[in-house]
Amino acid sequence: MLNDKIYSVDLMWSGLGGDISITDNFRRADARLQKVYQVFTTPDASLNDVLQAPGIPAAGSSFGNGFDFVFAVQASLKRQSPVYWIATVPYEGEVSFGSGGPQGNQNNGVQSPLLAPAIIDFDDVEEELEIDEDFDGNPLVTANGEPVNGIRRKFADQTVTIQKNMLTFSSYVQGRYRHSVNADTFLTWPAGTAKMQKLRAKAVASPETPFGGYYQVTAVIQFRYPYRTTPEKAWYSRSRHEGYYKRVELPGPPVNGVQPTAIVRATRAGEPTAKPVLLDEKGFQLPDVDPPAQQTAFWQEKKLYEPLSYNALGLLP
């Protein structure tokens, strides 16, 4: 007798079964299995006594026998007589198929979901943003050189969603990558063009599995074509270099080979300017041209995100 109310708990060979279905366009395999137990008790045994009986799998326990990541989700009890019960325990989880090997938990080709290939979906997003230069890089100004505001352009960025089962997941690493761009070529896109837009993980854990469970990780990455810049600066901010102050050279001899300079208020007709003046890379005012609409500008690019290796995340084979 197992305790004062449970005489025996035995696995019924006739109740063992289940099915495995292929979903998501043949990219995912889900297992639904079950075990059935016969339980003999004293007449006064309750439902809770049977659920807690030694030998009845607890919720979240592993099916085992190669299906280590298929977990018990519930227990269904049916009393057949005052002392005889049938307990049905269904299991659910993800599996993968392959030739296996020393690293795989396998049974006739069934492997751990950690060995399942990544699920990859491509898409794109489009947004309309205000611009201050045309396609060729010329400032959007009037014939008299005044900036024209309100002109907008549609920008289309490619995206990829990658779903991968992983043994571990770090929320600190998650936070760092959410402020990053790729430092290496990723899915044929050169360094600097990919931006991590979402990185989340769903724990599928059980203390009874050999590895304590795993994580279903989903990453959403947005790619930006390097419009009017180089690939490593695709996610840099870009603005026209202009302001109300300019740099001028001071009279006198150079100091250590460098001509001294100062920053002064830009003026027009002897008066402080009421609108910004265009500046070159070092902050000197660009000379006016005629007609003003042909005026060129220098564009400043500022680094906003940390370059990190996206291949190091292990999302791809």
TORRORO-633703 format. One record per residue: x, y, z of N, C-alpha, C in turn; residue in three letters. Coordinates in pm, whole numbers, plus 50000, padded with zeros to 5 digits. Layout:
residues N
XYZXYZXYZALA;...
This chain:
residues 317
500854988150000500005000050000500885012450000MET;500605021949908501455033849893501255043650007LEU;500045045350053499755053450172498455048350231ASN;497865055950322496695050650393495435050150306ASP;495475055850182494295055450095494575049949956LYS;495845049049917496205044549783496875030949792ILE;496255020849729496855007449729497915006149621TYR;497595010549498498545008849388498245018649275SER;499305022249198499205030549078499995023548969VAL;499335019548860499985011948754499725018348618ASP;500785019448539500685024448402500035013948314LEU;499015017848238498295008648150498905009248010MET;499404998247960500004998147827498985001547719TRP;497734998447743496695000747641496345015547627SER;496725023647728496385037847720497485046547665GLY;498655040547638499785048347588499565051847441LEU;499695064747405499485068747265499595083647248GLY;499185088047130499245102347100499455104646952GLY;499765117046917500015120246777501015131646768ASP;501655132846654502585143746623502115150246495ILE;501895163246498501405170446381502425180746335SER;502515182546204503415192346143502605204746111ILE;503015216346162502265228746143503165239646088THR;502595251446072503335263346025504105260445897ASP;503375255645796503985252545665505155242845678ASN;504925232345758505905221545775507195226145846PHE;507105236845923508285242145990508305238946139ARG;507245232946190507165230346333506455217146356ARG;506925209546455506305196846491505845197346636ALA;504565194646659503995194746793503535180746830ASP;503865176546951503495163346999502385164547103ALA;501375155847090500315154547190500235139747226ARG;500705136447346500805122647390499975120647517LEU;499835108247559499125105847685499595092947749GLN;499445092647881499625080647960498365078448042LYS;498025065948064496825062748140497225053348254VAL;496715056348373497045048548493495785042748555TYR;495895030848610494815025448691495235026448838GLN;494295031048919494595033949059493585026649147VAL;494095018849242493225012049339493355019149475PHE;492215022349535492185030449656491235024349758THR;491205030649873490175027549971488885034149927THR;487735029849973486465035749929486325050549963PRO;487005055150066486845069150106487855078550039ASP;488625073949941489615082349873488925093149791ALA;489475105249791488915116549717489685118849587SER;489145128149507489845132049383491255136949413LEU;491385145049516492695150549551493665139649595ASN;493135129649666493985118449708494585111449586ASP;493765109549482494225102649361495205111449283VAL;494895124349273495795133449201497165133949266LEU;497205133249398498455134049472499105120449494GLN;498525110149438499035096749462500435094949405ALA;501325088249476502655085349423502545077549293PRO;503225082449189503165075849059502345083248957GLY;501455092249000500695100748907501575112748870ILE;501905114848742502815125748704502245139448743PRO;503115147948791502725161548827502645170148701ALA;501865180848709501785190148596503165195848567ALA;503525195848439504825201048398505915190548393GLY;505615178248433506635167848429506845163048285SER;508005157548260508395153548125507845139748091SER;507495137747964507025124747917508145114547920PHE;509375118947890510535110047891510595101347766GLY;511495091547766511645082147655511905089147521ASN;512785099247526513105106747405512245118947384GLY;511155120147457510275131847448510455140347574PHE;511685144447598512005151247723511395165147734ASP;511025171047621510455184547624508955184447591PHE;508325173047614506875171947604506365170147747VAL;505505179447791505195180747933503735177447964PHE;503505172248084502145169548131501405182648152ALA;500195183648097499445196248107498235195148200VAL;497765182948228496635181448317496485166648352GLN;495535163748438495195149848470493675148748475ALA;493165138648408491715136448404491405123348478SER;490495123948578490165112448661488745107648635LEU;488595094448633487265088548620487165076648714LYS;486205077148801486025066448901485205055248838ARG;485775043248839485105031748779484305023648881GLN;484745024049007484065017049116484465024049246SER;483935020349357484335026949483485825026449510PRO;486545016549451487965015149484488865015449359VAL;488275017949241489045016949116488875029849035TYR;490015035948997490015048548922490865047048795TRP;490515055048694491325056448572491815070948566ILE;493145072748559493745086148550494405087748414ALA;493955097348336494525100248203495335113048211THR;496595112248169497505123748177497965127348035VAL;497445138347977497895142647844499175151147854PRO;500005150047751501265157447743501295165447612TYR;501905177247618502055185547498503445191447494GLU;503935193747374505235200047359505695199747215GLY;506835206447191507415207147057508545197147045GLU;508665191146926509765181846899510365185546763VAL;511445178946728512025180746595512445167146543SER;512725166646413513105154146349514465155546284PHE;515205144646279516515145046215517245132046238GLY;518455131646186519255119546198519815117546337SER;519825128246418520275127146555521775127046567GLY;522255123246682523685123446707523925123246856GLY;525165124946896525475124247039524865135447119PRO;524475146847053523915157947130522405157247137GLN;521775148747057520335148947047519665139247140GLY;518525143447199517655134347271516705128647167ASN;516815116147134516095111247018515475097647046GLN;514465094946965513795082146971513175079846835ASN;513795070946756513325068446620513245081346539ASN;514275089546547514315101746467513735113846535GLY;513055112546650512505123946722513595129946809VAL;513765143046800514835149746872514275161046959GLN;515185166447039514855177947122514465189847036SER;513515198247081513175210447006514345220246997PRO;515365218347081516545226947071517275224646939LEU;517045213346875517675210246747516815214246628LEU;515635219546654514755223846544515355236046474ALA;515275236746342515805248346271515005260946301PRO;515625272146282514945284946304513815286846202ALA;512755293446247511645297146158511875311746117ILE;511995314245987512375327445937511285332845845ILE;510815344945873509795351645791510275365645755ASP;510235368845625510625382245578509385390745553PHE;509525403545576508435413145553509075426745529ASP;508275437145525508835450645520507895460345590ASP;508415471845625507625482445687507875495245608VAL;506895503945609507015516545535506565528045625GLU;507315538645622506925550645696507235562945613GLU;506485573545638506655586145565507305596245657GLU;508465601345617509235610445699509535623245623LEU;509685634145699510045646945638511525646745600GLU;511845652545485513225652845436513635667245413ILE;514965669545408515485683045382516485683145267ASP;516505672545188517315672045066516625663144965GLU;516955664944837516345656644735517135643744718ASP;516735635444620517365622344602518855623544570PHE;519235634144506520635636144468521465642944576ASP;520845646244689521585652244798521585667244801GLY;520795673744718520725688344718519745693144824ASN;520095703744898519175709045000517855713344938PRO;516775711045009515465715544964515285730045006LEU;515545739144912515485753544938514745760344826VAL;514335772844853513715781044748514795786344655THR;514365793544550515315799544456516215809744524ALA;515795814544640516595824244715517395817744829ASN;517395804544834518205797644933517545795145067GLY;516245798145080515565795845208515085781345217GLU;515265774945334514835760845348513335759245324PRO;512975748245259511575744745235511225733345330VAL;510225735445414509815725345512508535718445467ASN;508285706545521507025699645496507045689545382GLY;508165688345312508255678445205508555664745268ILE;507775654745232507895641545294508205631045187ARG;508815620245232509195609345143508885596145212ARG;508485586045134508225572845188509535564845193LYS;509765558645308510935550145326510445535945354PHE;510955526045281510595511945301511805504445353ALA;511635497845467512705489745526512265475145527ASP;513205466245497512925451945505513025447345651GLN;512245437145686512275431545821512355416345813THR;512865410345920512865395845932512465392346075VAL;511615382146088511245376746218511825362646228THR;512635360446330513305347546348512845341546480ILE;512345329146474511945321946594512875309846612GLN;513465308846730514445298246754514335293446899LYS;514355280446918514405274747053515835274947102ASN;516045280247224517385281647278517425276847421MET;518565271247460518715265547593518715276347701LEU;519365287747674519475298547772519055311747711THR;518755321347798518385334847753518755344647864PHE;519405355647826519825365847921519065378847895SER;518325383647994517605396247976518565408047969SER;519755406748029520765417448016521265418247872TYR;521565406847813521965406647673520835411947586VAL;519605408447620518435413547548518425428847548GLN;518645434847666518625449347676519745455847596GLY;520915449547594522025455347519521775454747369ARG;521265443347322521025442047178519875450847130TYR;518975454447220517875463247177518355477447146ARG;519605480447179520185493547148521385491647055HIS;521245482846958522395479346876522055478746728SER;523125478246646523055474846505524055463546482VAL;523965457246367524855445746341526275450146312ASN;527225443146374528635445846350529215436346247ALA;528395426946198528855417246099527775415445994ASP;528135409145883527145406445779526095396845832THR;524825400345816523735392245870522665390945764PHE;522395378545723521425375745617521715384245492LEU;522965384945455523525391945338523565407045354THR;523035412545464523055426945485524365430845553TRP;525065441045499526385444745554526265451045692PRO;527405451545760527465457245895526895471345897ALA;526075474046000525505487346019524115489145963GLY;523615479645884522315481345819521165474645893THR;521455465945991520405458646063520225464346203ALA;518965466246244518645471746376517685462346448LYS;518075457946569517215449246649516015457246699MET;514825453546654513605460846691512815453746801GLN;513015440746814512325433446920513105420546947LYS;513205417247075513865404747115513155399847241LEU;512405389147227511635384147340511835369147354ARG;511535364047473511695349747499510545344747585ALA;510065332947553509015326247628509585313647689LYS;509555312647820510145301147888509245288947876ALA;509835277747837509175264747839510015256247933VAL;509665256348060510565250948162509885240048243ALA;510715230548284510265220248376511465215448455SER;511375214848589512525210348668512865195748646PRO;511965188248584512235174048567512945170748436GLU;513075180548344513775177948219515275178548242THR;516065171948158517515171448180518165185148186PRO;517645194748108518275207848103517435218648172PHE;516355214648239515535224448308514625232348219GLY;514435228048092513575235248001514355243147898GLY;513645251747824514285259747720513455272347697TYR;513905280547601513225293147571512855293747423TYR;511665298347396511255301347258511575316147234GLN;512635318747159513135332247138512645337547003VAL;512155349847003511705356346880512445369546865THR;513075371446750513785383846720513175390246596ALA;512955403246603512485411046488513585421046454VAL;514115420146333515235428446291514825436346168ILE;515135449246168514795458146058516055462245984GLN;516025460945852517165464345768516925477645698PHE;517925486045696517805499145631518835500545520ARG;518335503045401519235505345289519995518445313TYR;521295518745288522075530945317521785542145218PRO;520665548945241520225559845154521145571945173TYR;521885575745070522775587245067523835586645177ARG;524305574345208525375572645306526015558945283THR;526975555345367527625542345357526885532245447THR;527025519045421526265509145499526475510145649PRO;527725512545694527965512745839527295524645907GLU;526815534245828526135545945884524645546245850LYS;524095534845812522695534545770521745538845882ALA;522115536146008521255539646121521805551746198TRP;522765558846140523225571446200522155582246181TYR;522125592046270521315603946243522035612246137SER;521295619746058521895627645949521195641145944ARG;521955651645956521365665045957522295674845885SER;521695685045830522465695345760523235703645862ARG;524535705745835525375713245927525135728145906HIS;524435734445999524115748645990523895754046131GLU;523965766846146523775772746277523885787846273GLY;523755794246389523815808846401525235813446434TYR;526125803846457527515807246488528435800546387TYR;529585806646365530555801246270531955802346330LYS;532865794846274534265795346315535045804346219ARG;535895812746273536735821746192538175820546238VAL;539105823046146540525822846181540925836146241GLU;541745835646344542245847746408543545852246340LEU;543795865046338545045869946280546235865946367PRO;547395865946305548585862446381549185849446331GLY;550345845946382551045834046336550395821146389PRO;550615810046319550095797046368550735793246501PRO;550005785546580550495780246707550655765246690VAL;551945760846699552245746746677551725741946541ASN;551835750846444551445747346308549955748346281GLY;549185753146379547735754146362547315768646376VAL;546555773546280546065787246286544975788546393GLN;545115797546488544085799246592542745803346532PRO;541675798546594540325801846547539465806046666THR;538315811646634537335815546735535935813146679ALA;534975811846768533585810046728532845823046753ILE;532225828346645531555841346653530155840046595VAL;529345849846625527975850046572528035853146423ARG;527305845146346527235847646203526425860246176ALA;526805867746077526135880446046525795881045899THR;524815889245869524465892845731524235907845728ARG;524915914645635524835929245624525215935845756ALA;526185930045825526665936045948525805933346069GLY;524705926146053523805923246164523765908246192GLU;523565904346319523445890046349522365883646262PRO;522695872446203521775866046110520505861346180THR;519395862346109518105857946162517785843546121ALA;518615837746036518415823945997519765816845994LYS;519795804046013521075796946018521865798145889PRO;523175797745901524055797645784524625783645768VAL;524935779945644525495766845618526965766445659LEU;527375755245719528735753745770529405741745703LEU;530735742745693531465731245641531775721545754ASP;532585711445727532855700945824533465706245953GLU;534285716945943534975722246061534235733946125LYS;533085737846069532295748546128532485762146063GLY;533285763045956533435775645884532235777645792PHE;531815789945775530655792745691530975789945546GLN;530045782945479530225780345337529935793045258LEU;530705795645155530465807845077529135807045002PRO;528485818644988527235819144912527515816944764ASP;526555810744695526675808344552525485814844483VAL;525615817044356524545823044278524245814044157ASP;523055808844142521875811344225521935803544356PRO;521265808644460521315802044592520785787744591PRO;519885784544495519305771144492520355760444462ALA;521495764244409522545754844378523565753344493GLN;523255759544606524135758644722524245744244771GLN;525455739344789525665726144846525745727244998THR;525605716045066525625716045213526465704245260ALA;526985705645383527685694645449526725688245549PHE;526675674845547525735667545631526495660545743TRP;526065663045865526665656445981525955643246009GLN;526745632946039526215619846073526675616046214GLU;525715612346299526005609346439525665594746471LYS;526585587846536526395573846575525385573146690LYS;524375564646675523315563446775523275549946846LEU;523775539446782523625525946838524965518646840TYR;525085508846933526315501146949526375489746848GLU;527455488346772527585476846682527885464146762PRO;527075453746742527265440846807527115429746704LEU;527725418546732527635407146641526245400846651SER;525495401046542524185394646541524295379646519TYR;525365375246451525555360846432525865354046566ASN;526445361446661526795355746792525545352246874ALA;524385357446836523155354346910522725339846893LEU;523185333346790522815319446768521425317646709GLY;520885327846646519545326846588519555318946458LEU;520695318946389520805312146260521765300346273LEU;521645290446183522565278946188524005283346171PRO;
